[in-house]
Amino acid sequence: MNIEIKGVNFFNKGAELMLLSILNAINEEIPNAEFCATINTGTRDQLRSSGLKVIPYFNSPRYPVVDRIIVQLMELLPGVLIRKMGFVKISDIDLVLDASGFAYSDQWTYKSVALSAWYFKKIKKSGGKVVLMPQALGPFTSDSIKKYVPEMMSQCDLVFVRDRISLDHLQGLSIEKEPILSPDFTNLLKPDPAKYGELPKGVCIIPNYRMVDMGAGEVYYDFLASVISVLEDSNRPYYFLIHETDVDSKVLRTLEGKTGKSIRSIQERNAEKLKAIIGNADLVIGSRFHGLISALSQAVPVLMTGWSHKYEELAKDYGVEKYLIKDLSSLQTVKEVTTDLLKNRDDISKAIEVKSNVIKKETGQMWDRIFKLLRS
């Protein structure tokens, strides 16, 4: 069985966590499954080390014409030659698990939806199945995106959405397949801390450059400086954990320039080790969605900020709305909430663990539906 894991990559650690979570879950249930991903998912070495065959296709709205030509050409080549090259033809894919995370929305181009609609049709025509894994969707207000969303969804055998706002965005779009509310599925990924030796201790701060370019702007740096001030006044050790090296490092460098401080930071390219580091933290102050999931799924209290509706919905799921800071300019609130988290850390952790166990059961139910589809 050839299973494509769509929408993931090795550059964004949240996307890599989704990849690892899918590999773990499928391998437990279907040990002989073979996996594949598009050519731009990562380097050839990264794909090979993860057991991923290559689909010679970019799955990018930047190159829609190129993608279509490549797909057509590959279908003309003999299967023996394709396999010898280490490639997988689209017509040989049995299941697509689309784990794009947050790719279908007005906040991005409608071309992503249009491309997936075309691609899913190709998969279905060859007898394959398509599952939209839990992700944030919408809003959908432009005429172009309203046209392609129902077209894309009509090709899916199962549609999972991650939150109620995403569910609301699909209302009124004539979606044939009933969407199923299901949490982010990386919560079941369990890193083994013993594999990684001594892990850092203290308060883990996970920045996100999106908070600057799509969220609070320059106020985000004032927020981070305020948090650092509270931690230093409380004699709490802290460090920055870079979840996406290229862009989030900019936040750290700018903050150091603004504060005149040399801030301890950790850059770790292994996504599973990242989750182990987060699980060992006393507290996480974060703006990366999957960094927050990694904390909450391990009962680590969080102070959250976010730039889209998915953060508010995540806070509701785990009962930590009180610790989502919406107005980053209210530095007094930031100080009060941070102090409360530090003071009541253990009690908050116990409450999160109760919620987390319920949510993990919901993720298990999602996988049950997927495996039932595969057996049908």
C-alpha positions in Angstrom: 0.0 0.0 0.0 1.4 3.4 -1.0 0.4 6.2 1.3 1.2 9.8 0.5 1.7 12.2 3.4 0.8 15.6 1.8 1.5 19.1 3.1 4.3 18.2 5.5 8.0 19.1 5.3 11.2 19.1 7.3 11.6 22.9 7.5 8.8 23.6 9.8 9.0 21.6 13.0 5.2 21.5 13.4 4.9 20.0 9.9 7.6 17.4 10.8 5.8 16.5 14.0 2.7 15.8 11.9 4.8 13.6 9.6 6.3 11.6 12.5 2.9 11.2 14.1 1.4 9.8 10.9 4.3 7.4 10.3 4.1 6.1 13.9 0.3 5.6 13.8 0.2 3.9 10.4 3.3 1.7 11.1 1.6 0.3 14.2 -1.5 -0.7 12.3 -0.2 -1.5 8.8 3.5 -2.6 9.2 3.9 -3.2 5.4 2.7 0.2 4.3 5.0 2.3 2.1 5.1 6.0 2.3 5.8 8.8 -0.2 5.9 12.6 -0.3 6.4 15.3 -2.9 9.9 16.1 -4.0 10.0 19.5 -2.2 9.2 17.9 1.2 12.8 17.9 2.1 16.3 16.8 0.9 16.7 13.4 -0.7 18.6 12.2 2.5 15.8 13.4 4.8 13.2 11.6 2.7 15.3 8.4 2.5 16.0 8.4 6.3 12.3 8.7 7.0 11.4 5.9 4.6 9.7 8.2 2.2 9.6 7.5 -1.5 9.5 10.5 -3.8 6.6 11.8 -5.8 8.1 13.9 -8.6 5.6 16.7 -8.1 6.0 20.0 -6.3 2.4 20.5 -5.0 3.0 24.2 -5.2 0.6 27.0 -6.4 3.8 28.6 -7.7 4.3 25.9 -10.4 0.8 24.6 -11.3 1.6 24.2 -15.0 4.9 22.5 -14.3 3.2 20.1 -11.8 0.6 19.1 -14.4 3.1 18.5 -17.1 5.3 16.4 -14.8 2.4 14.3 -13.6 1.3 13.6 -17.2 4.9 12.7 -18.3 5.4 10.4 -15.3 2.3 8.4 -16.1 3.7 7.6 -19.5 6.8 6.0 -18.2 6.9 2.3 -17.4 6.3 1.4 -13.7 9.5 -0.6 -13.5 11.6 2.4 -14.5 9.7 4.7 -12.1 10.3 2.3 -9.2 14.0 1.9 -10.1 14.4 5.7 -9.9 12.8 5.6 -6.4 9.7 7.4 -7.5 6.0 6.8 -7.1 3.5 7.5 -9.8 0.3 9.3 -8.7 -1.8 6.4 -10.2 0.0 4.0 -7.8 -1.0 6.0 -4.7 -3.7 4.2 -2.6 -4.2 6.9 0.1 -3.5 10.6 0.5 -3.3 11.9 4.0 -3.4 15.7 3.6 -1.7 17.2 6.7 -1.3 20.7 5.4 -2.0 22.3 8.8 -3.3 25.7 7.6 -3.1 26.0 3.9 -6.7 26.5 2.8 -7.8 30.0 3.7 -8.3 33.6 2.4 -5.1 34.3 4.3 -3.3 32.5 1.5 -3.9 32.2 -2.2 -6.9 30.4 -3.6 -4.5 28.6 -5.9 -3.6 26.1 -3.1 -7.2 25.0 -3.0 -7.6 24.8 -6.8 -4.4 22.7 -7.1 -5.5 20.3 -4.4 -8.9 20.0 -6.1 -7.2 19.0 -9.3 -4.8 16.7 -7.6 -7.4 14.9 -5.5 -9.4 14.2 -8.7 -6.4 12.5 -10.2 -6.1 10.3 -7.1 -9.7 9.4 -7.1 -9.7 8.6 -10.8 -6.9 6.1 -10.2 -8.9 4.4 -7.4 -7.1 6.1 -4.4 -8.7 7.5 -1.3 -8.2 11.0 0.2 -8.4 12.1 3.8 -8.2 15.7 4.9 -6.4 15.4 8.3 -7.4 17.7 11.2 -6.3 21.2 10.3 -7.5 24.9 10.5 -9.6 26.0 7.6 -10.9 29.4 6.4 -12.2 32.0 6.3 -13.4 31.6 2.7 -14.8 34.9 1.4 -13.4 35.4 -2.1 -15.4 34.1 -5.1 -12.4 32.1 -6.3 -11.9 30.2 -3.1 -15.6 29.6 -2.6 -15.6 27.9 -6.0 -12.8 25.5 -5.3 -13.3 24.6 -1.6 -16.5 22.5 -2.3 -14.7 21.0 -5.4 -11.8 20.0 -3.3 -13.9 18.6 -0.4 -16.1 16.6 -2.8 -13.0 14.4 -3.6 -12.3 13.6 0.1 -13.4 10.4 1.7 -13.0 11.8 5.2 -12.8 15.5 6.2 -11.5 16.4 9.6 -11.4 19.9 11.0 -9.4 21.0 14.0 -11.8 23.5 15.6 -15.3 24.9 15.6 -14.4 28.1 13.8 -13.1 26.1 10.9 -16.3 24.1 11.0 -18.3 27.4 10.8 -16.2 28.6 7.8 -17.4 25.5 5.9 -21.1 26.2 6.5 -23.0 27.5 3.5 -20.4 26.2 1.0 -22.4 23.1 -0.1 -19.9 20.6 1.3 -21.0 17.1 0.3 -18.9 15.3 2.9 -19.9 16.0 6.6 -16.8 17.5 8.3 -15.7 15.8 11.5 -14.4 17.8 14.5 -11.1 16.2 15.6 -8.1 17.6 17.5 -4.5 18.0 16.3 -3.1 14.5 16.1 0.5 15.3 17.1 -0.6 14.9 20.7 -0.1 11.1 20.5 3.6 11.4 19.6 5.5 10.3 22.7 9.2 11.2 22.6 11.6 9.1 24.8 13.6 11.6 26.9 16.1 8.9 27.7 17.3 8.9 24.1 18.5 12.5 24.3 20.5 12.6 27.5 20.3 15.6 29.8 17.6 18.1 28.6 17.5 21.8 29.5 15.4 22.9 32.5 13.6 26.1 33.2 11.1 28.2 31.3 11.0 27.6 27.6 10.1 30.5 25.3 9.1 29.6 21.7 9.0 32.7 19.5 7.2 33.0 16.2 8.0 35.5 13.5 4.4 35.4 12.3 3.5 37.3 15.4 5.5 40.2 13.9 4.5 40.1 10.2 0.9 38.9 10.7 0.1 39.5 14.4 1.0 42.2 16.8 3.9 43.8 15.0 6.6 45.4 17.0 4.6 45.2 20.2 5.6 41.5 20.2 9.1 42.4 21.2 7.8 44.5 24.1 5.8 41.4 25.2 8.8 39.2 25.1 10.9 41.7 27.0 8.2 42.0 29.7 8.1 38.2 30.1 11.9 38.1 30.4 11.7 40.8 33.1 9.2 38.8 35.2 11.3 35.6 34.9 14.5 37.4 35.9 12.8 39.1 38.8 11.7 35.7 39.9 15.1 34.2 39.5 13.7 31.7 37.0 16.1 30.3 34.4 14.8 30.6 30.8 15.9 29.9 27.3 14.5 30.4 23.8 13.7 27.3 21.7 13.8 28.0 18.0 11.0 26.0 16.4 11.6 27.2 12.8 15.3 28.2 12.5 15.4 30.6 9.5 12.6 33.0 10.5 12.3 32.6 14.2 16.0 33.3 14.7 15.2 36.8 13.5 13.0 37.4 16.4 15.7 36.5 18.8 18.4 38.6 17.1 16.0 41.6 17.1 15.1 41.1 20.7 18.7 41.0 21.7 19.3 44.2 19.9 16.4 45.9 21.6 17.2 44.7 25.1 21.0 44.6 25.0 20.9 41.1 26.4 22.6 38.0 25.3 19.8 35.4 25.4 20.4 31.7 25.8 18.9 29.9 22.8 18.6 26.3 21.6 18.2 25.4 17.9 17.3 21.7 17.5 16.5 20.2 14.1 15.2 16.9 15.4 11.4 17.5 15.8 11.0 14.6 18.3 13.8 15.9 20.5 12.2 19.3 20.4 9.0 17.8 21.9 11.1 16.1 24.5 12.8 19.4 25.4 9.4 21.1 25.7 8.1 18.2 27.9 10.9 18.8 30.3 10.2 22.5 30.7 8.7 24.1 33.8 6.5 26.4 31.7 6.2 27.2 28.0 5.7 30.8 26.8 4.9 30.2 23.1 3.6 31.5 19.8 4.2 28.4 17.7 1.1 26.3 17.4 2.7 22.9 17.5 5.1 24.0 20.2 2.1 24.7 22.3 0.5 21.4 21.4 3.8 19.7 22.4 3.5 21.4 25.8 -0.2 20.9 26.5 -0.2 17.2 25.4 2.6 16.6 28.1 0.7 18.7 30.7 3.2 21.5 30.7 1.5 24.9 31.5 1.6 27.5 28.8 1.4 31.3 28.3 0.0 31.6 24.7 0.0 34.2 22.0 -1.3 33.7 18.5 -2.0 35.3 15.2 -5.1 33.3 14.0 -8.2 31.7 15.3 -6.5 28.3 15.8 -4.8 29.6 19.0 -8.0 30.6 20.6 -9.6 27.3 19.8 -6.6 25.4 21.1 -6.8 27.3 24.4 -10.5 26.4 24.7 -9.8 22.7 24.0 -7.4 22.5 26.9 -9.2 24.9 29.2 -6.4 27.5 29.3 -8.2 30.5 27.9 -7.0 32.5 30.9 -3.5 32.1 29.7 -4.0 33.3 26.1 -2.8 36.9 25.9 -4.7 38.7 23.2 -3.6 42.3 24.0 0.2 42.1 24.0 0.4 45.9 24.7 -1.1 45.3 28.2 2.2 44.6 29.9 0.6 44.6 33.3 -1.7 41.8 32.3 1.3 39.9 30.9 3.2 40.2 34.2 0.1 39.2 36.3 -0.6 36.1 34.1 3.0 35.0 34.0 3.3 35.4 37.8 0.1 33.3 38.3 1.5 30.5 36.1 4.8 30.4 38.0 3.0 30.4 41.3 0.3 27.8 40.5 2.3 25.7 38.1 1.6 22.2 39.6 -2.2 22.7 40.0 -2.5 24.0 36.4 -0.5 21.1 35.1 -2.9 18.6 36.7 -5.9 20.3 35.2 -4.3 20.3 31.7 -3.5 16.6 32.0 -7.1 15.7 32.6 -8.1 17.6 29.4 -5.2 16.1 27.5 -6.2 12.6 28.2 -9.7 13.2 26.9 -8.3 14.9 23.7 -5.9 12.0 23.1 -8.9 9.6 23.1 -10.5 11.8 20.4 -7.4 11.5 18.3 -7.6 7.7 18.7 -11.1 7.8 17.4 -9.9 9.8 14.4 -7.4 7.0 13.5 -10.1 4.4 14.0 -12.2 6.1 11.3 -9.2 6.2 8.9 -8.3 2.5 9.4 -12.0 1.6 8.9 -11.9 3.5 5.6 -8.8 1.6 4.5 -10.5 -1.7 5.3 -13.6 -0.8 3.3 
